């Protein structure tokens, strides 16, 4: 079963997104999925979303890490779990970038979404 942690991104949003989408970690970005934003301009689109929603938080984005036990899932399964997780918590209404890192024994997903007040229904 995956373990998920969440951290705020308070500086260097572009650098954080470039790191999670690193081609060496995501098989040349095969395991990168975006929703309601483009990969190339994710950081700019997150900033526009914050302005649109008049967000006053100093947090630029939320960064979730979803880790799997070695050999628990395949690359494709881990990525699909990440997509389903994003759809469940964000309901298809909010932008995100999901990157599955396959360069370690433990496959893990990185998910970034703009820092605005979400109305999330977890149950």
C-alpha angles and dihedrals in degrees: 000000000000123000114216127200129180129210133176121243106218101165139025099021094174091051091050093050092045089052095052092046094048108147092220089061099038102042093259091320094303086129096050120104128178129192124202091349138069123248093231096051103029094122092051092046092050089053091050090050091053090052092046091053091041090236113183097188119120089219108102096196143342117252118203123189117200111191129192130201112254111278092007094116140006121247090259094048092050091050092048091050088053092051092048091048091052092048091049097049099033098033094217089288101102137056122251143160119220123193125181113209112213099171097095135057088254111060112217140179127224116202125185125186132174116271105247132121106281125199097218126179108199095177 
